[in-house]
Amino acid sequence: MHLLPIAALLTSTFFLMAGAGLMGILLPVRGSIEGWTSYEIGAFGTSYALAFTFGCVVIPWIVRSAGHVRTFSSLAALLAISILLCGLAVDPIAWVVFRALSGFALAGSYMVIESWLNERVTNETRGTIFSVYMIVTMAAMMGGQYVMPLSRPELAVPFMLCAILFALSVIPTALSRAQSPSPIATVKIDVLMLFRNSPVAAIGILLAGILSAGWGNMAPVFGQQIGLSTTDIATLTVSAMFGGAIFQIPLGRISDKTDRRYVMSAAGIIGVGAAVAGVYLDQAGPLTLFGVAFVLGGIIYPAYSLAVAHANDYAADADFVKVSSGLLILYGVGTMIGPIYTAVLMETVGPAGLFQAMGSAMAIYAAYAFYRTFRRVAIPADERPDFQTIPFARVQTPASFSLDPRAEASLEALESEHDLEDTGRSRPKSDKAAA
């Protein structure tokens, strides 16, 4: 019964994420087929990340002006237009612009849906709805990537299918009778505060962004360059997602019982080992590569969750949304660096440069986490909040954290803060009237 009021929103989420999953694999593969350099393909990955992060900051102002339904419909239309333009104008410079449009539109679309979901949850249902949202997100992203093998990426058909998925996402929300939520709250970002709160979390988040965007944008290019079929390329990327989904829980539970920095360091070392295997086994066959991707993804995606958990160990409960949202913006900076960094190595040393990029970032992640164990005493395990699994960071916005079960105290603090601000604004008028 808890899910019936949000069924339309979850359906829109599924179509939106499926379209995003298809777009994320289609564009790098088509660019590689066209013979574009890794630099060019990495550039439109970076433009996407830049626009996505920018959208997280400015979309709340647009929603306040236009409302949720009109904003979401407009952004979904922009998404469909951007992918159709990619099919019409197959040019790397044009795709940098089109990919930026899609990044901005996706950030806004996610924020609208997440704020809408948050309006429908209660403290009793928050955990259930958050878990279902995670499942829908991951299933749609993985399923969307398998749409590409159904058509040939060198043709216009997959671009049309992607646009159809984005258009379908509008229908459930537009026809829903659910009441529009309150305006999306803006998030105040203080990067220095984030670093002071937890240096290892700040650096870890930055590296997690480099890893996720480097893999997400360039793994399809790697598959195309070594001659994998479109089905194998989709399986390669999905294997990494499966690894991330499966590894996240045991890594998180272990980190609840010991210093999280030890777990981050150990995870990074495992990631380095998987990356080294990828360098030497890049021609070993699809099944071997799927296994490498599974292990590598099992570190790439949880790397973000572990860093966020460590940051919140040192933050007050009331600061959960503020700290987590700020870290997500810092993660966005990493996603701007990741595609270009990976592209440079792939252009220099060939397809194996993908694994060299992953391995080097993993090594820094592990080394810095271990170094910080000598610089700061760990908080006792029984005084830390429990680890919570979170959706893939590359499809998260600051609004995502309002859905997290840990957000209850933080949201109450924000409401009190807004009430005080409203009282403060109204007080001069009352004083003036009294005078």
C-alpha positions in Angstrom: 0.0 0.0 0.0 2.9 2.3 0.7 3.9 2.1 -3.0 0.6 2.8 -4.7 0.7 6.6 -4.2 4.1 6.7 -5.8 3.6 4.1 -8.5 3.4 6.8 -11.3 6.6 8.5 -10.0 8.5 5.2 -9.9 7.3 4.3 -13.5 8.6 7.7 -14.7 11.8 7.0 -12.9 12.1 3.6 -14.6 11.7 5.1 -18.1 14.0 8.0 -17.4 16.8 5.8 -16.0 16.4 3.3 -18.8 16.9 6.1 -21.3 19.9 7.4 -19.4 21.4 3.9 -19.4 20.9 3.5 -23.1 22.3 7.0 -23.8 25.4 6.4 -21.6 26.5 3.3 -23.6 25.2 4.4 -27.0 27.2 7.6 -27.4 30.7 6.3 -26.6 30.2 3.2 -28.8 28.9 5.3 -31.7 31.8 7.8 -31.3 34.2 4.9 -31.4 32.6 3.5 -34.6 32.9 6.9 -36.2 36.7 6.7 -35.5 36.8 9.6 -33.1 39.7 9.9 -30.7 39.5 9.0 -27.1 40.1 12.7 -26.3 36.9 13.6 -28.3 34.8 10.9 -26.6 36.1 11.9 -23.2 35.3 15.5 -23.9 31.6 14.9 -24.2 31.7 12.8 -21.1 33.2 15.8 -19.3 30.7 18.2 -20.7 27.9 16.0 -19.4 29.4 15.9 -15.9 29.9 19.7 -15.9 26.3 20.4 -17.0 24.9 17.8 -14.6 26.7 19.4 -11.6 25.6 22.9 -12.8 22.0 21.6 -13.0 22.1 20.4 -9.4 22.7 24.0 -8.4 20.3 25.9 -10.6 17.3 23.6 -11.1 15.7 24.4 -7.7 15.3 28.0 -8.9 13.7 26.9 -12.1 11.3 24.6 -10.2 10.3 27.5 -8.0 9.3 29.5 -11.0 7.7 26.9 -13.3 6.5 24.2 -10.9 7.4 20.5 -10.8 5.2 19.1 -13.6 6.1 21.8 -16.2 9.8 21.6 -15.3 9.9 17.9 -15.6 8.0 17.8 -18.9 10.3 20.5 -20.3 13.5 18.7 -19.2 12.3 15.4 -20.6 11.6 17.1 -23.9 15.1 18.6 -23.8 16.5 15.1 -23.2 14.6 13.7 -26.2 15.7 16.6 -28.4 19.4 16.3 -27.3 19.6 12.6 -28.2 17.8 13.0 -31.5 20.2 15.8 -32.3 23.1 13.4 -31.7 21.5 11.1 -34.3 21.1 13.9 -36.8 24.4 15.7 -36.4 27.1 13.1 -35.9 30.0 15.4 -35.1 32.2 15.3 -31.9 32.0 19.1 -31.3 28.3 19.1 -31.7 28.0 16.2 -29.3 29.9 18.0 -26.6 27.0 20.6 -26.7 24.3 18.0 -27.0 25.7 15.9 -24.1 25.9 19.0 -21.9 22.2 19.6 -22.6 21.4 16.1 -21.6 23.4 16.4 -18.4 21.6 19.5 -17.3 18.2 18.0 -18.2 18.9 14.7 -16.4 20.0 16.5 -13.2 16.8 18.5 -13.2 14.7 15.4 -14.0 16.2 13.4 -11.2 15.8 16.3 -8.7 12.1 16.8 -9.5 11.3 13.1 -9.1 13.3 12.7 -5.9 11.8 15.8 -4.3 8.4 14.5 -5.3 9.1 11.1 -3.8 10.4 12.8 -0.6 7.1 14.6 -0.2 5.2 11.3 -0.2 7.3 9.5 2.4 6.9 9.3 6.1 9.4 8.4 8.7 7.9 4.9 8.8 8.0 4.3 5.1 11.2 6.2 4.2 13.4 3.1 4.3 11.1 1.0 2.2 10.6 3.7 -0.5 14.3 4.4 -0.6 15.1 0.7 -1.1 12.5 0.4 -3.9 13.8 3.6 -5.5 17.3 2.0 -5.5 16.1 -1.2 -7.1 14.2 0.7 -9.8 17.2 2.9 -10.5 19.7 0.0 -10.9 17.3 -2.3 -12.8 16.4 0.5 -15.3 20.0 1.6 -15.8 21.1 -2.0 -16.5 18.1 -2.8 -18.6 18.5 0.4 -20.7 22.0 -0.7 -21.7 20.7 -3.9 -23.2 18.4 -2.0 -25.5 21.4 -1.1 -27.7 22.1 -4.7 -28.8 18.6 -4.8 -30.2 19.5 -2.4 -32.9 22.7 -1.3 -34.7 24.4 1.7 -33.0 25.7 2.9 -36.4 22.0 3.6 -37.4 19.5 6.2 -36.1 17.2 3.6 -34.5 18.8 3.4 -31.0 18.7 7.2 -30.8 15.0 7.1 -31.6 14.5 4.4 -28.9 16.3 6.5 -26.4 14.1 9.5 -27.2 11.0 7.3 -26.9 12.1 6.2 -23.4 12.5 9.8 -22.3 9.1 10.8 -23.8 7.5 7.8 -22.0 8.8 9.1 -18.7 6.6 12.2 -19.0 3.3 10.3 -19.3 2.9 8.8 -15.8 3.9 12.0 -14.0 1.8 14.2 -16.2 -1.3 12.1 -15.7 -0.7 11.5 -12.0 -3.1 13.0 -9.5 -0.4 13.3 -6.9 -0.1 16.8 -5.4 3.0 18.8 -6.4 5.5 19.0 -3.6 7.0 22.0 -2.0 9.8 23.8 -3.8 13.2 22.0 -3.9 15.5 23.4 -1.1 18.8 24.9 -2.3 22.0 23.4 -0.7 24.7 25.6 0.7 28.1 24.2 -0.3 31.2 24.8 1.9 34.1 22.7 0.4 36.5 23.8 3.1 34.1 22.7 5.8 33.8 19.3 4.0 37.6 18.9 4.0 37.9 19.9 7.6 35.2 17.5 8.6 36.9 14.6 6.8 39.9 15.0 4.5 39.8 11.3 3.5 36.1 11.5 2.6 36.7 14.7 0.5 39.7 13.2 -1.4 37.9 9.8 -1.6 34.8 11.4 -3.1 36.9 13.2 -5.7 38.6 10.0 -6.7 35.3 8.1 -6.7 34.0 10.6 -9.3 37.1 10.0 -11.4 36.7 6.3 -11.2 33.0 6.2 -11.9 33.0 8.7 -14.8 36.2 7.3 -16.3 34.8 3.8 -16.3 31.2 4.7 -17.3 32.3 6.8 -20.3 35.3 4.9 -21.6 34.5 1.2 -20.9 32.2 1.1 -23.9 35.0 2.6 -26.0 37.4 0.0 -24.7 34.9 -2.7 -25.7 34.5 -1.3 -29.2 38.3 -0.9 -29.6 39.1 -4.6 -28.8 36.3 -5.9 -31.0 33.5 -6.9 -28.5 30.0 -7.2 -29.8 27.4 -4.7 -28.7 25.9 -7.4 -26.4 29.3 -8.0 -24.9 29.9 -4.3 -24.4 26.5 -4.0 -22.6 27.4 -7.1 -20.5 30.8 -5.6 -19.6 29.3 -2.4 -18.2 26.4 -4.3 -16.5 28.9 -6.7 -14.9 30.5 -3.7 -13.2 27.2 -2.5 -11.9 26.3 -5.9 -10.6 29.6 -6.0 -8.8 28.9 -2.6 -7.3 25.5 -3.7 -6.1 26.7 -6.9 -4.5 30.0 -5.7 -3.0 28.4 -2.6 -1.4 26.6 -4.4 1.4 29.5 -6.6 2.7 32.0 -3.7 2.5 29.6 -1.5 4.3 28.9 -4.0 7.0 32.6 -4.6 7.6 33.2 -0.9 7.8 30.6 -0.6 10.5 32.7 -2.9 12.7 36.2 -1.4 12.1 37.9 1.8 11.0 36.2 2.6 7.6 39.6 3.9 6.4 41.0 0.4 6.6 38.1 -0.9 4.5 38.6 1.9 2.0 42.3 1.1 1.8 41.7 -2.6 1.4 39.0 -2.0 -1.2 41.4 0.2 -3.2 44.1 -2.5 -3.1 41.6 -5.1 -4.4 40.7 -2.6 -7.2 44.3 -2.2 -8.1 44.6 -5.9 -8.4 41.6 -6.1 -10.7 42.9 -3.2 -12.8 46.3 -5.0 -13.2 44.5 -8.1 -14.3 42.6 -6.0 -16.8 45.8 -4.6 -18.3 47.2 -8.1 -18.9 44.0 -9.9 -19.8 42.4 -7.3 -22.1 42.6 -9.9 -24.9 41.7 -12.9 -22.9 38.1 -13.2 -24.0 34.7 -11.7 -23.0 34.1 -14.0 -20.0 37.4 -13.1 -18.4 36.8 -9.4 -18.9 33.3 -9.7 -17.4 34.9 -11.2 -14.3 37.4 -8.4 -14.1 34.7 -5.8 -14.6 32.6 -7.4 -11.9 35.4 -7.1 -9.3 36.5 -3.7 -10.5 32.9 -2.4 -10.4 32.6 -3.9 -6.9 35.1 -1.3 -5.8 34.3 1.6 -8.2 30.7 2.1 -7.1 31.1 1.4 -3.3 34.1 3.7 -3.2 31.6 6.6 -3.1 29.3 5.1 -0.4 32.3 4.3 1.9 33.6 7.9 1.6 30.1 9.4 2.3 29.7 7.0 5.3 33.1 8.1 6.7 32.2 11.8 6.3 28.9 11.3 8.2 30.7 9.6 11.0 32.2 12.9 11.9 29.2 15.1 11.1 26.3 15.9 13.3 23.1 14.0 12.5 21.4 17.3 11.6 24.1 17.9 8.9 23.6 14.7 7.0 21.8 16.2 4.0 24.1 19.2 3.9 27.3 17.2 4.1 26.2 14.5 1.7 24.9 16.9 -0.8 28.1 19.0 -0.6 30.2 15.9 -1.2 28.1 15.0 -4.2 29.0 18.4 -5.8 32.7 17.5 -5.1 32.0 14.1 -6.7 30.8 16.0 -9.7 34.2 17.7 -10.0 35.7 14.2 -10.1 33.3 13.2 -12.9 34.6 16.1 -15.0 38.2 14.9 -14.6 37.6 11.2 -15.1 36.7 10.9 -18.8 39.5 13.1 -19.9 42.1 11.5 -17.6 41.1 8.0 -18.8 41.0 9.2 -22.5 44.5 10.5 -22.2 45.8 7.1 -21.1 43.8 5.2 -23.6 45.0 7.5 -26.4 48.6 7.1 -25.2 48.9 3.4 -24.5 45.8 1.9 -26.2 42.7 0.2 -24.8 44.5 -1.0 -21.7 44.8 2.6 -20.6 41.3 2.2 -19.2 42.6 -0.2 -16.6 45.7 1.9 -16.0 43.5 4.9 -15.2 41.3 2.8 -12.8 44.4 1.3 -11.1 46.2 4.6 -10.6 43.1 6.3 -9.1 42.5 3.2 -6.9 46.1 3.3 -5.7 45.7 6.9 -4.5 42.4 6.1 -2.9 43.9 3.2 -0.9 47.1 5.0 0.0 45.5 8.2 1.2 42.9 6.4 3.3 45.7 4.4 5.0 47.8 7.5 5.5 44.9 9.2 7.3 44.7 6.4 9.8 47.9 7.8 11.3 46.6 11.4 11.4 43.2 11.0 13.2 41.8 8.6 15.8 38.8 6.6 14.5 35.4 7.1 16.2 34.4 3.9 18.1 32.1 1.7 16.1 29.2 1.9 18.5 29.2 5.7 18.2 29.0 5.8 14.4 25.8 5.7 12.3 25.3 2.4 10.5 26.4 2.2 6.8 23.5 2.6 4.4 23.6 1.5 0.7 22.9 4.2 -1.7 22.1 4.3 -5.5 24.8 4.7 -8.1 26.3 8.1 -7.4 26.4 9.1 -11.1 22.6 9.3 -11.1 22.3 11.1 -7.7 21.5 14.7 -7.0 21.4 16.6 -3.6 17.6 15.8 -3.5 18.5 12.0 -3.3 19.7 12.3 0.2 16.3 13.6 1.5 15.0 10.1 0.7 17.8 8.4 2.8 16.6 6.9 6.1 19.4 8.9 7.9 17.9 12.2 6.7 15.1 12.4 9.3 17.1 14.5 11.9 18.7 16.6 9.1 15.3 17.4 7.6 13.8 18.4 10.9 16.8 20.7 11.5 16.4 22.3 8.0 12.7 22.8 8.7 13.5 24.6 11.9 16.1 26.7 10.2 13.6 27.8 7.5 11.0 28.5 10.2 13.5 30.8 12.0 14.3 32.5 8.7 10.7 33.1 8.0 10.1 34.5 11.5 13.2 36.7 11.1 11.8 38.1 7.8 8.4 38.8 9.2 9.6 40.4 12.5 10.7 43.8 11.0 7.2 44.2 9.5 5.6 43.5 12.9 7.9 45.9 14.7 7.2 48.6 12.2 3.5 48.1 12.5 3.7 48.2 16.3 5.8 51.4 16.1 
